[in-house]
């Protein structure tokens, strides 16, 4: 069992930055692929960025060059550095931990609002 708690969301002006954190409790954090997803009002939940247990990364086209995912296995944490934020980045951001041989967990989300 893995529990995920997101933090770092808030209100920011366009062009600003935020750093989201996801703290994981439980065992074998390093064996999970970790991801950040977001869901805007009235829209589906979409992948923002993912970091595999081996360290490989992928980012959605809409955030490439602006957002960076990272993880610290010693701290059981994953981060999302978000720069040059735009109003269309407004959403609830969710952390996910998943692995092929068992386990798929979600946090409760943190709200990011980009507005002047």
Secondary structure, 3 states (H helix, E strand, C coil): CCEEEEECCEEECCCCCEEEEEEEECCCHHHCEEEEEEECCCCCEEEEEEECCCCCEEECCCCCCCEEEEEEHHHCEEEEEECCCCHHHCEEEEEEEECCCCCEEECCCEEEEECC
